């Protein structure tokens, strides 16, 4: 289950005032619009509320690094994850970058392996088109391009 947002400064002040007025935790929760549990935990230790360090493994990719990775992909979609790592200076593996991009909605597709279309290829194609400009179908009917 997802965590709710922390109490704002305004909500904290409101809880303290309502507590001084002698309202019950249930009444305060209804007035503020938050759960009874959060009111209970805040009223037990108002100074210590929200100061507990979050447990768990820290993320390898920070929000700033995430933006740099996505910008590098948008600039050139043909880059490999190793190239993206080198460009962004990420301190993680290429697999982590691929996983991150997949979570952000990018699909990894392998590029088709084709030779580059050079100027001589373009000229050869034009020459071929000009030479076969007038031709015939198998049935003997003529066509003009």
N, CA, C and O atoms as a GROMACS GRO file, in nm:
protein
  580
    1UNK      N    1   0.084  -0.118   0.000
    1UNK     CA    2   0.000   0.000   0.000
    1UNK      C    3   0.089   0.124   0.000
    1UNK      O    4   0.191   0.127   0.068
    2UNK      N    5   0.050   0.224  -0.074
    2UNK     CA    6   0.132   0.344  -0.089
    2UNK      C    7   0.124   0.431   0.036
    2UNK      O    8   0.024   0.432   0.108
    3UNK      N    9   0.232   0.504   0.060
    3UNK     CA   10   0.234   0.596   0.173
    3UNK      C   11   0.162   0.724   0.138
    3UNK      O   12   0.163   0.768   0.023
    4UNK      N   13   0.098   0.784   0.239
    4UNK     CA   14   0.034   0.914   0.218
    4UNK      C   15   0.140   1.022   0.231
    4UNK      O   16   0.250   0.997   0.281
    5UNK      N   17   0.108   1.141   0.187
    5UNK     CA   18   0.201   1.253   0.197
    5UNK      C   19   0.215   1.294   0.343
    5UNK      O   20   0.124   1.274   0.424
    6UNK      N   21   0.331   1.350   0.377
    6UNK     CA   22   0.354   1.398   0.513
    6UNK      C   23   0.263   1.516   0.543
    6UNK      O   24   0.213   1.583   0.452
    7UNK      N   25   0.242   1.540   0.670
    7UNK     CA   26   0.161   1.654   0.712
    7UNK      C   27   0.230   1.784   0.674
    7UNK      O   28   0.352   1.798   0.692
    8UNK      N   29   0.154   1.877   0.622
    8UNK     CA   30   0.210   2.008   0.591
    8UNK      C   31   0.226   2.088   0.719
    8UNK      O   32   0.174   2.050   0.823
    9UNK      N   33   0.297   2.198   0.711
    9UNK     CA   34   0.318   2.284   0.828
    9UNK      C   35   0.184   2.338   0.876
    9UNK      O   36   0.160   2.348   0.997
   10UNK      N   37   0.097   2.372   0.783
   10UNK     CA   38  -0.037   2.423   0.817
   10UNK      C   39  -0.117   2.317   0.892
   10UNK      O   40  -0.180   2.346   0.994
   11UNK      N   41  -0.114   2.193   0.841
   11UNK     CA   42  -0.188   2.084   0.906
   11UNK      C   43  -0.132   2.056   1.045
   11UNK      O   44  -0.208   2.028   1.138
   12UNK      N   45  -0.002   2.062   1.060
   12UNK     CA   46   0.060   2.039   1.192
   12UNK      C   47   0.013   2.143   1.293
   12UNK      O   48  -0.025   2.109   1.405
   13UNK      N   49   0.016   2.269   1.251
   13UNK     CA   50  -0.030   2.376   1.340
   13UNK      C   51  -0.176   2.361   1.376
   13UNK      O   52  -0.216   2.386   1.490
   14UNK      N   53  -0.255   2.320   1.280
   14UNK     CA   54  -0.398   2.302   1.303
   14UNK      C   55  -0.423   2.188   1.402
   14UNK      O   56  -0.509   2.198   1.489
   15UNK      N   57  -0.346   2.079   1.390
   15UNK     CA   58  -0.360   1.965   1.482
   15UNK      C   59  -0.324   2.008   1.624
   15UNK      O   60  -0.393   1.971   1.719
   16UNK      N   61  -0.216   2.085   1.638
   16UNK     CA   62  -0.173   2.132   1.771
   16UNK      C   63  -0.282   2.218   1.834
   16UNK      O   64  -0.314   2.202   1.952
   17UNK      N   65  -0.339   2.310   1.756
   17UNK     CA   66  -0.444   2.398   1.807
   17UNK      C   67  -0.569   2.320   1.847
   17UNK      O   68  -0.627   2.344   1.953
   18UNK      N   69  -0.610   2.226   1.763
   18UNK     CA   70  -0.729   2.146   1.794
   18UNK      C   71  -0.704   2.058   1.916
   18UNK      O   72  -0.796   2.032   1.994
   19UNK      N   73  -0.580   2.011   1.933
   19UNK     CA   74  -0.545   1.930   2.049
   19UNK      C   75  -0.551   2.014   2.177
   19UNK      O   76  -0.596   1.966   2.282
   20UNK      N   77  -0.507   2.140   2.167
   20UNK     CA   78  -0.513   2.231   2.283
   20UNK      C   79  -0.657   2.262   2.322
   20UNK      O   80  -0.688   2.284   2.439
   21UNK      N   81  -0.745   2.263   2.222
   21UNK     CA   82  -0.887   2.289   2.248
   21UNK      C   83  -0.954   2.170   2.315
   21UNK      O   84  -1.066   2.183   2.365
   22UNK      N   85  -0.888   2.055   2.317
   22UNK     CA   86  -0.941   1.938   2.387
   22UNK      C   87  -1.019   1.842   2.299
   22UNK      O   88  -1.091   1.757   2.351
   23UNK      N   89  -1.007   1.854   2.168
   23UNK     CA   90  -1.078   1.763   2.079
   23UNK      C   91  -1.011   1.625   2.080
   23UNK      O   92  -0.890   1.613   2.103
   24UNK      N   93  -1.091   1.522   2.055
   24UNK     CA   94  -1.037   1.386   2.048
   24UNK      C   95  -0.961   1.367   1.918
   24UNK      O   96  -0.973   1.447   1.824
   25UNK      N   97  -0.882   1.261   1.913
   25UNK     CA   98  -0.805   1.233   1.791
   25UNK      C   99  -0.898   1.204   1.674
   25UNK      O  100  -0.868   1.241   1.560
   26UNK      N  101  -1.009   1.137   1.700
   26UNK     CA  102  -1.105   1.108   1.594
   26UNK      C  103  -1.165   1.236   1.539
   26UNK      O  104  -1.182   1.250   1.417
   27UNK      N  105  -1.198   1.330   1.627
   27UNK     CA  106  -1.256   1.458   1.584
   27UNK      C  107  -1.152   1.541   1.506
   27UNK      O  108  -1.184   1.605   1.406
   28UNK      N  109  -1.027   1.538   1.555
   28UNK     CA  110  -0.920   1.612   1.486
   28UNK      C  111  -0.899   1.552   1.346
   28UNK      O  112  -0.882   1.626   1.249
   29UNK      N  113  -0.899   1.419   1.337
   29UNK     CA  114  -0.880   1.352   1.208
   29UNK      C  115  -0.991   1.390   1.111
   29UNK      O  116  -0.965   1.413   0.993
   30UNK      N  117  -1.114   1.397   1.160
   30UNK     CA  118  -1.226   1.435   1.073
   30UNK      C  119  -1.214   1.581   1.031
   30UNK      O  120  -1.246   1.616   0.917
   31UNK      N  121  -1.170   1.666   1.122
   31UNK     CA  122  -1.157   1.810   1.094
   31UNK      C  123  -1.045   1.837   0.992
   31UNK      O  124  -1.062   1.916   0.899
   32UNK      N  125  -0.931   1.771   1.012
   32UNK     CA  126  -0.816   1.794   0.925
   32UNK      C  127  -0.829   1.717   0.793
   32UNK      O  128  -0.778   1.759   0.690
   33UNK      N  129  -0.898   1.603   0.798
   33UNK     CA  130  -0.914   1.522   0.678
   33UNK      C  131  -0.802   1.422   0.659
   33UNK      O  132  -0.771   1.382   0.546
   34UNK      N  133  -0.740   1.380   0.769
   34UNK     CA  134  -0.633   1.281   0.764
   34UNK      C  135  -0.672   1.164   0.855
   34UNK      O  136  -0.770   1.172   0.928
   35UNK      N  137  -0.593   1.056   0.850
   35UNK     CA  138  -0.626   0.936   0.928
   35UNK      C  139  -0.599   0.958   1.077
   35UNK      O  140  -0.523   1.047   1.116
   36UNK      N  141  -0.663   0.873   1.159
   36UNK     CA  142  -0.643   0.880   1.304
   36UNK      C  143  -0.499   0.844   1.340
   36UNK      O  144  -0.442   0.898   1.435
   37UNK      N  145  -0.442   0.751   1.264
   37UNK     CA  146  -0.305   0.706   1.291
   37UNK      C  147  -0.204   0.820   1.279
   37UNK      O  148  -0.116   0.835   1.364
   38UNK      N  149  -0.217   0.902   1.173
   38UNK     CA  150  -0.121   1.010   1.153
   38UNK      C  151  -0.138   1.115   1.263
   38UNK      O  152  -0.039   1.175   1.307
   39UNK      N  153  -0.260   1.137   1.308
   39UNK     CA  154  -0.284   1.232   1.418
   39UNK      C  155  -0.219   1.177   1.545
   39UNK      O  156  -0.156   1.252   1.620
   40UNK      N  157  -0.236   1.047   1.570
   40UNK     CA  158  -0.178   0.983   1.689
   40UNK      C  159  -0.026   0.994   1.688
   40UNK      O  160   0.034   1.034   1.788
   41UNK      N  161   0.037   0.960   1.576
   41UNK     CA  162   0.184   0.963   1.568
   41UNK      C  163   0.237   1.106   1.580
   41UNK      O  164   0.341   1.128   1.642
   42UNK      N  165   0.167   1.201   1.521
   42UNK     CA  166   0.213   1.340   1.531
   42UNK      C  167   0.198   1.392   1.673
   42UNK      O  168   0.287   1.459   1.724
   43UNK      N  169   0.084   1.362   1.739
   43UNK     CA  170   0.062   1.414   1.874
   43UNK      C  171   0.154   1.350   1.977
   43UNK      O  172   0.184   1.412   2.079
   44UNK      N  173   0.202   1.228   1.952
   44UNK     CA  174   0.298   1.164   2.043
   44UNK      C  175   0.432   1.236   2.043
   44UNK      O  176   0.492   1.256   2.149
   45UNK      N  177   0.480   1.275   1.924
   45UNK     CA  178   0.612   1.339   1.913
   45UNK      C  179   0.610   1.442   1.800
   45UNK      O  180   0.655   1.412   1.689
   46UNK      N  181   0.560   1.564   1.826
   46UNK     CA  182   0.551   1.664   1.719
   46UNK      C  183   0.687   1.706   1.663
   46UNK      O  184   0.698   1.733   1.543
   47UNK      N  185   0.792   1.712   1.748
   47UNK     CA  186   0.924   1.754   1.700
   47UNK      C  187   0.990   1.644   1.616
   47UNK      O  188   1.062   1.674   1.521
   48UNK      N  189   0.966   1.520   1.649
   48UNK     CA  190   1.029   1.409   1.579
   48UNK      C  191   0.952   1.361   1.457
   48UNK      O  192   0.996   1.270   1.388
   49UNK      N  193   0.836   1.423   1.430
   49UNK     CA  194   0.753   1.377   1.317
   49UNK      C  195   0.824   1.404   1.184
   49UNK      O  196   0.867   1.516   1.157
   50UNK      N  197   0.836   1.301   1.104
   50UNK     CA  198   0.895   1.314   0.970
   50UNK      C  199   1.046   1.319   0.966
   50UNK      O  200   1.103   1.354   0.863
   51UNK      N  201   1.113   1.285   1.078
   51UNK     CA  202   1.259   1.293   1.081
   51UNK      C  203   1.324   1.156   1.067
   51UNK      O  204   1.447   1.147   1.056
   52UNK      N  205   1.245   1.048   1.067
   52UNK     CA  206   1.302   0.914   1.057
   52UNK      C  207   1.360   0.895   0.917
   52UNK      O  208   1.298   0.930   0.817
   53UNK      N  209   1.481   0.839   0.913
   53UNK     CA  210   1.545   0.814   0.784
   53UNK      C  211   1.471   0.702   0.713
   53UNK      O  212   1.427   0.606   0.775
   54UNK      N  213   1.458   0.718   0.581
   54UNK     CA  214   1.389   0.614   0.505
   54UNK      C  215   1.482   0.495   0.488
   54UNK      O  216   1.601   0.510   0.458
   55UNK      N  217   1.427   0.377   0.509
   55UNK     CA  218   1.509   0.257   0.497
   55UNK      C  219   1.506   0.210   0.353
   55UNK      O  220   1.428   0.258   0.271
   56UNK      N  221   1.591   0.116   0.324
   56UNK     CA  222   1.594   0.059   0.190
   56UNK      C  223   1.716   0.104   0.112
   56UNK      O  224   1.789   0.195   0.152
   57UNK      N  225   1.734   0.037   0.003
   57UNK     CA  226   1.850   0.064  -0.082
   57UNK      C  227   1.830   0.195  -0.156
   57UNK      O  228   1.724   0.218  -0.213
   58UNK      N  229   1.932   0.281  -0.157
   58UNK     CA  230   1.918   0.408  -0.230
   58UNK      C  231   1.917   0.385  -0.381
   58UNK      O  232   1.976   0.288  -0.430
   59UNK      N  233   1.851   0.473  -0.453
   59UNK     CA  234   1.840   0.461  -0.598
   59UNK      C  235   1.974   0.492  -0.664
   59UNK      O  236   2.047   0.581  -0.620
   60UNK      N  237   2.006   0.417  -0.768
   60UNK     CA  238   2.130   0.438  -0.842
   60UNK      C  239   2.117   0.556  -0.937
   60UNK      O  240   2.214   0.626  -0.965
   61UNK      N  241   1.994   0.578  -0.987
   61UNK     CA  242   1.970   0.685  -1.085
   61UNK      C  243   1.890   0.796  -1.018
   61UNK      O  244   1.774   0.778  -0.982
   62UNK      N  245   1.954   0.911  -1.002
   62UNK     CA  246   1.888   1.027  -0.942
   62UNK      C  247   1.794   1.091  -1.045
   62UNK      O  248   1.805   1.061  -1.164
   63UNK      N  249   1.702   1.178  -1.001
   63UNK     CA  250   1.613   1.245  -1.097
   63UNK      C  251   1.689   1.326  -1.202
   63UNK      O  252   1.648   1.330  -1.318
   64UNK      N  253   1.798   1.391  -1.164
   64UNK     CA  254   1.877   1.469  -1.260
   64UNK      C  255   1.943   1.377  -1.363
   64UNK      O  256   1.944   1.408  -1.482
   65UNK      N  257   1.998   1.265  -1.317
   65UNK     CA  258   2.059   1.169  -1.409
   65UNK      C  259   1.954   1.108  -1.501
   65UNK      O  260   1.980   1.082  -1.618
   66UNK      N  261   1.835   1.086  -1.447
   66UNK     CA  262   1.725   1.033  -1.529
   66UNK      C  263   1.693   1.128  -1.644
   66UNK      O  264   1.671   1.084  -1.757
   67UNK      N  265   1.689   1.258  -1.614
   67UNK     CA  266   1.661   1.358  -1.720
   67UNK      C  267   1.772   1.358  -1.824
   67UNK      O  268   1.745   1.368  -1.943
   68UNK      N  269   1.900   1.346  -1.778
   68UNK     CA  270   2.012   1.344  -1.873
   68UNK      C  271   2.007   1.221  -1.963
   68UNK      O  272   2.034   1.229  -2.083
   69UNK      N  273   1.971   1.107  -1.906
   69UNK     CA  274   1.962   0.983  -1.984
   69UNK      C  275   1.853   0.996  -2.089
   69UNK      O  276   1.875   0.962  -2.205
   70UNK      N  277   1.736   1.045  -2.049
   70UNK     CA  278   1.625   1.058  -2.145
   70UNK      C  279   1.657   1.160  -2.253
   70UNK      O  280   1.616   1.142  -2.368
   71UNK      N  281   1.730   1.267  -2.219
   71UNK     CA  282   1.768   1.366  -2.320
   71UNK      C  283   1.867   1.305  -2.419
   71UNK      O  284   1.859   1.332  -2.539
   72UNK      N  285   1.960   1.224  -2.370
   72UNK     CA  286   2.058   1.159  -2.458
   72UNK      C  287   1.988   1.063  -2.555
   72UNK      O  288   2.029   1.051  -2.670
   73UNK      N  289   1.884   0.996  -2.508
   73UNK     CA  290   1.810   0.904  -2.595
   73UNK      C  291   1.732   0.981  -2.700
   73UNK      O  292   1.727   0.941  -2.816
   74UNK      N  293   1.671   1.092  -2.660
   74UNK     CA  294   1.592   1.172  -2.755
   74UNK      C  295   1.680   1.236  -2.862
   74UNK      O  296   1.636   1.253  -2.976
   75UNK      N  297   1.804   1.271  -2.827
   75UNK     CA  298   1.894   1.332  -2.924
   75UNK      C  299   1.932   1.234  -3.034
   75UNK      O  300   1.936   1.270  -3.151
   76UNK      N  301   1.960   1.110  -2.996
   76UNK     CA  302   1.994   1.007  -3.095
   76UNK      C  303   1.940   0.874  -3.045
   76UNK      O  304   1.992   0.816  -2.950
   77UNK      N  305   1.834   0.826  -3.110
   77UNK     CA  306   1.769   0.703  -3.064
   77UNK      C  307   1.852   0.578  -3.091
   77UNK      O  308   1.822   0.472  -3.038
   78UNK      N  309   1.955   0.589  -3.172
   78UNK     CA  310   2.036   0.473  -3.206
   78UNK      C  311   2.149   0.443  -3.110
   78UNK      O  312   2.225   0.349  -3.131
   79UNK      N  313   2.161   0.521  -3.004
   79UNK     CA  314   2.271   0.500  -2.910
   79UNK      C  315   2.248   0.375  -2.826
   79UNK      O  316   2.135   0.342  -2.791
   80UNK      N  317   2.357   0.308  -2.796
   80UNK     CA  318   2.348   0.191  -2.708
   80UNK      C  319   2.350   0.239  -2.563
   80UNK      O  320   2.383   0.354  -2.534
   81UNK      N  321   2.315   0.148  -2.473
   81UNK     CA  322   2.313   0.185  -2.331
   81UNK      C  323   2.454   0.214  -2.281
   81UNK      O  324   2.471   0.295  -2.190
   82UNK      N  325   2.555   0.151  -2.339
   82UNK     CA  326   2.694   0.180  -2.300
   82UNK      C  327   2.734   0.321  -2.344
   82UNK      O  328   2.803   0.392  -2.271
   83UNK      N  329   2.690   0.361  -2.463
   83UNK     CA  330   2.718   0.497  -2.511
   83UNK      C  331   2.646   0.600  -2.425
   83UNK      O  332   2.702   0.705  -2.392
   84UNK      N  333   2.521   0.571  -2.387
   84UNK     CA  334   2.444   0.662  -2.302
   84UNK      C  335   2.514   0.677  -2.167
   84UNK      O  336   2.520   0.786  -2.112
   85UNK      N  337   2.565   0.566  -2.115
   85UNK     CA  338   2.638   0.569  -1.987
   85UNK      C  339   2.760   0.659  -1.997
   85UNK      O  340   2.787   0.738  -1.907
   86UNK      N  341   2.835   0.647  -2.108
   86UNK     CA  342   2.956   0.728  -2.127
   86UNK      C  343   2.921   0.875  -2.142
   86UNK      O  344   2.991   0.961  -2.088
   87UNK      N  345   2.814   0.906  -2.215
   87UNK     CA  346   2.775   1.045  -2.239
   87UNK      C  347   2.729   1.112  -2.111
   87UNK      O  348   2.768   1.225  -2.080
   88UNK      N  349   2.644   1.042  -2.035
   88UNK     CA  350   2.585   1.103  -1.915
   88UNK      C  351   2.676   1.094  -1.793
   88UNK      O  352   2.655   1.166  -1.695
   89UNK      N  353   2.776   1.008  -1.799
   89UNK     CA  354   2.865   0.991  -1.683
   89UNK      C  355   2.797   0.917  -1.570
   89UNK      O  356   2.827   0.941  -1.453
   90UNK      N  357   2.706   0.828  -1.604
   90UNK     CA  358   2.630   0.753  -1.503
   90UNK      C  359   2.720   0.654  -1.431
   90UNK      O  360   2.808   0.592  -1.491
   91UNK      N  361   2.697   0.641  -1.301
   91UNK     CA  362   2.774   0.547  -1.219
   91UNK      C  363   2.690   0.421  -1.197
   91UNK      O  364   2.665   0.381  -1.083
   92UNK      N  365   2.648   0.359  -1.307
   92UNK     CA  366   2.569   0.237  -1.298
   92UNK      C  367   2.596   0.153  -1.423
   92UNK      O  368   2.664   0.199  -1.515
   93UNK      N  369   2.544   0.033  -1.425
   93UNK     CA  370   2.569  -0.056  -1.539
   93UNK      C  371   2.476  -0.021  -1.656
   93UNK      O  372   2.371   0.040  -1.636
   94UNK      N  373   2.514  -0.061  -1.777
   94UNK     CA  374   2.426  -0.039  -1.892
   94UNK      C  375   2.291  -0.109  -1.878
   94UNK      O  376   2.190  -0.062  -1.930
   95UNK      N  377   2.290  -0.222  -1.807
   95UNK     CA  378   2.164  -0.294  -1.784
   95UNK      C  379   2.069  -0.208  -1.701
   95UNK      O  380   1.949  -0.206  -1.726
   96UNK      N  381   2.123  -0.138  -1.601
   96UNK     CA  382   2.041  -0.049  -1.518
   96UNK      C  383   1.982   0.062  -1.602
   96UNK      O  384   1.867   0.100  -1.582
   97UNK      N  385   2.059   0.115  -1.695
   97UNK     CA  386   2.010   0.221  -1.784
   97UNK      C  387   1.898   0.167  -1.872
   97UNK      O  388   1.796   0.234  -1.891
   98UNK      N  389   1.916   0.047  -1.927
   98UNK     CA  390   1.811  -0.014  -2.011
   98UNK      C  391   1.683  -0.035  -1.930
   98UNK      O  392   1.574  -0.006  -1.977
   99UNK      N  393   1.699  -0.085  -1.808
   99UNK     CA  394   1.584  -0.110  -1.721
   99UNK      C  395   1.512   0.020  -1.689
   99UNK      O  396   1.389   0.027  -1.688
  100UNK      N  397   1.589   0.124  -1.662
  100UNK     CA  398   1.532   0.255  -1.630
  100UNK      C  399   1.453   0.310  -1.749
  100UNK      O  400   1.342   0.361  -1.732
  101UNK      N  401   1.510   0.300  -1.869
  101UNK     CA  402   1.442   0.351  -1.988
  101UNK      C  403   1.315   0.272  -2.017
  101UNK      O  404   1.214   0.329  -2.059
  102UNK      N  405   1.318   0.142  -1.993
  102UNK     CA  406   1.199   0.059  -2.014
  102UNK      C  407   1.088   0.102  -1.919
  102UNK      O  408   0.971   0.107  -1.957
  103UNK      N  409   1.125   0.134  -1.793
  103UNK     CA  410   1.025   0.180  -1.696
  103UNK      C  411   0.968   0.316  -1.734
  103UNK      O  412   0.852   0.345  -1.704
  104UNK      N  413   1.049   0.398  -1.800
  104UNK     CA  414   1.003   0.531  -1.842
  104UNK      C  415   0.925   0.528  -1.973
  104UNK      O  416   0.882   0.633  -2.021
  105UNK      N  417   0.906   0.410  -2.031
  105UNK     CA  418   0.822   0.398  -2.150
  105UNK      C  419   0.896   0.390  -2.281
  105UNK      O  420   0.834   0.390  -2.387
  106UNK      N  421   1.028   0.382  -2.277
  106UNK     CA  422   1.106   0.368  -2.401
  106UNK      C  423   1.114   0.220  -2.436
  106UNK      O  424   1.134   0.135  -2.350
  107UNK      N  425   1.097   0.190  -2.563
  107UNK     CA  426   1.107   0.052  -2.609
  107UNK      C  427   1.243   0.035  -2.678
  107UNK      O  428   1.281   0.117  -2.762
  108UNK      N  429   1.314  -0.072  -2.643
  108UNK     CA  430   1.445  -0.092  -2.708
  108UNK      C  431   1.426  -0.180  -2.831
  108UNK      O  432   1.386  -0.296  -2.822
  109UNK      N  433   1.457  -0.122  -2.945
  109UNK     CA  434   1.450  -0.192  -3.072
  109UNK      C  435   1.588  -0.192  -3.134
  109UNK      O  436   1.660  -0.092  -3.129
  110UNK      N  437   1.625  -0.304  -3.190
  110UNK     CA  438   1.755  -0.311  -3.257
  110UNK      C  439   1.740  -0.248  -3.394
  110UNK      O  440   1.643  -0.274  -3.465
  111UNK      N  441   1.836  -0.167  -3.432
  111UNK     CA  442   1.831  -0.104  -3.564
  111UNK      C  443   1.852  -0.207  -3.673
  111UNK      O  444   1.924  -0.306  -3.654
  112UNK      N  445   1.790  -0.183  -3.788
  112UNK     CA  446   1.812  -0.269  -3.903
  112UNK      C  447   1.953  -0.246  -3.957
  112UNK      O  448   1.997  -0.132  -3.972
  113UNK      N  449   2.022  -0.354  -3.984
  113UNK     CA  450   2.159  -0.343  -4.034
  113UNK      C  451   2.155  -0.323  -4.185
  113UNK      O  452   2.135  -0.419  -4.260
  114UNK      N  453   2.173  -0.203  -4.228
  114UNK     CA  454   2.176  -0.169  -4.370
  114UNK      C  455   2.297  -0.083  -4.398
  114UNK      O  456   2.340  -0.004  -4.314
  115UNK      N  457   2.354  -0.098  -4.519
  115UNK     CA  458   2.464  -0.007  -4.553
  115UNK      C  459   2.410   0.134  -4.578
  115UNK      O  460   2.296   0.151  -4.619
  116UNK      N  461   2.494   0.232  -4.554
  116UNK     CA  462   2.453   0.371  -4.577
  116UNK      C  463   2.430   0.394  -4.724
  116UNK      O  464   2.500   0.338  -4.808
  117UNK      N  465   2.331   0.476  -4.756
  117UNK     CA  466   2.302   0.510  -4.895
  117UNK      C  467   2.394   0.626  -4.934
  117UNK      O  468   2.369   0.742  -4.898
  118UNK      N  469   2.500   0.594  -5.007
  118UNK     CA  470   2.598   0.695  -5.046
  118UNK      C  471   2.552   0.767  -5.172
  118UNK      O  472   2.454   0.728  -5.236
  119UNK      N  473   2.625   0.872  -5.207
  119UNK     CA  474   2.590   0.952  -5.325
  119UNK      C  475   2.598   0.867  -5.452
  119UNK      O  476   2.514   0.883  -5.542
  120UNK      N  477   2.696   0.778  -5.461
  120UNK     CA  478   2.707   0.694  -5.581
  120UNK      C  479   2.589   0.598  -5.592
  120UNK      O  480   2.546   0.565  -5.703
  121UNK      N  481   2.535   0.554  -5.477
  121UNK     CA  482   2.416   0.469  -5.480
  121UNK      C  483   2.296   0.547  -5.532
  121UNK      O  484   2.216   0.495  -5.611
  122UNK      N  485   2.283   0.671  -5.488
  122UNK     CA  486   2.170   0.754  -5.532
  122UNK      C  487   2.177   0.778  -5.682
  122UNK      O  488   2.075   0.774  -5.752
  123UNK      N  489   2.297   0.804  -5.732
  123UNK     CA  490   2.316   0.827  -5.877
  123UNK      C  491   2.281   0.700  -5.955
  123UNK      O  492   2.215   0.706  -6.058
  124UNK      N  493   2.326   0.584  -5.904
  124UNK     CA  494   2.297   0.457  -5.972
  124UNK      C  495   2.147   0.430  -5.974
  124UNK      O  496   2.095   0.380  -6.074
  125UNK      N  497   2.077   0.463  -5.868
  125UNK     CA  498   1.931   0.443  -5.864
  125UNK      C  499   1.861   0.533  -5.965
  125UNK      O  500   1.768   0.491  -6.034
  126UNK      N  501   1.907   0.659  -5.973
  126UNK     CA  502   1.848   0.751  -6.070
  126UNK      C  503   1.873   0.704  -6.214
  126UNK      O  504   1.784   0.710  -6.298
  127UNK      N  505   1.995   0.657  -6.241
  127UNK     CA  506   2.027   0.605  -6.375
  127UNK      C  507   1.938   0.487  -6.410
  127UNK      O  508   1.889   0.476  -6.523
  128UNK      N  509   1.918   0.398  -6.315
  128UNK     CA  510   1.833   0.281  -6.338
  128UNK      C  511   1.689   0.325  -6.367
  128UNK      O  512   1.624   0.271  -6.456
  129UNK      N  513   1.640   0.421  -6.290
  129UNK     CA  514   1.503   0.469  -6.310
  129UNK      C  515   1.487   0.534  -6.447
  129UNK      O  516   1.385   0.517  -6.514
  130UNK      N  517   1.589   0.610  -6.489
  130UNK     CA  518   1.581   0.676  -6.620
  130UNK      C  519   1.587   0.574  -6.734
  130UNK      O  520   1.518   0.588  -6.835
  131UNK      N  521   1.670   0.471  -6.717
  131UNK     CA  522   1.684   0.372  -6.824
  131UNK      C  523   1.559   0.285  -6.837
  131UNK      O  524   1.529   0.238  -6.947
  132UNK      N  525   1.488   0.263  -6.731
  132UNK     CA  526   1.367   0.179  -6.736
  132UNK      C  527   1.241   0.263  -6.727
  132UNK      O  528   1.138   0.217  -6.679
  133UNK      N  529   1.250   0.387  -6.773
  133UNK     CA  530   1.136   0.479  -6.765
  133UNK      C  531   1.018   0.426  -6.846
  133UNK      O  532   0.904   0.431  -6.800
  134UNK      N  533   1.044   0.377  -6.966
  134UNK     CA  534   0.939   0.321  -7.050
  134UNK      C  535   0.956   0.170  -7.050
  134UNK      O  536   1.062   0.120  -7.088
  135UNK      N  537   0.856   0.099  -7.009
  135UNK     CA  538   0.866  -0.046  -7.005
  135UNK      C  539   0.732  -0.110  -7.037
  135UNK      O  540   0.636  -0.041  -7.069
  136UNK      N  541   0.728  -0.239  -7.027
  136UNK     CA  542   0.604  -0.312  -7.055
  136UNK      C  543   0.577  -0.408  -6.941
  136UNK      O  544   0.668  -0.458  -6.876
  137UNK      N  545   0.447  -0.433  -6.920
  137UNK     CA  546   0.407  -0.536  -6.825
  137UNK      C  547   0.421  -0.671  -6.891
  137UNK      O  548   0.450  -0.679  -7.010
  138UNK      N  549   0.400  -0.776  -6.816
  138UNK     CA  550   0.409  -0.911  -6.873
  138UNK      C  551   0.302  -0.931  -6.981
  138UNK      O  552   0.325  -1.003  -7.078
  139UNK      N  553   0.188  -0.870  -6.964
  139UNK     CA  554   0.078  -0.887  -7.059
  139UNK      C  555   0.099  -0.812  -7.189
  139UNK      O  556   0.019  -0.826  -7.281
  140UNK      N  557   0.204  -0.733  -7.200
  140UNK     CA  558   0.230  -0.660  -7.322
  140UNK      C  559   0.184  -0.516  -7.318
  140UNK      O  560   0.213  -0.439  -7.409
  141UNK      N  561   0.110  -0.477  -7.213
  141UNK     CA  562   0.066  -0.338  -7.204
  141UNK      C  563   0.183  -0.250  -7.164
  141UNK      O  564   0.267  -0.291  -7.084
  142UNK      N  565   0.190  -0.132  -7.219
  142UNK     CA  566   0.300  -0.040  -7.189
  142UNK      C  567   0.263   0.048  -7.069
  142UNK      O  568   0.145   0.072  -7.042
  143UNK      N  569   0.363   0.093  -7.000
  143UNK     CA  570   0.341   0.188  -6.891
  143UNK      C  571   0.450   0.293  -6.895
  143UNK      O  572   0.560   0.269  -6.945
  144UNK      N  573   0.418   0.409  -6.842
  144UNK     CA  574   0.514   0.519  -6.835
  144UNK      C  575   0.518   0.568  -6.691
  144UNK      O  576   0.414   0.594  -6.630
  145UNK      N  577   0.635   0.581  -6.639
  145UNK     CA  578   0.651   0.632  -6.502
  145UNK      C  579   0.656   0.782  -6.501
  145UNK      O  580   0.669   0.842  -6.395
   0.00000   0.00000   0.00000
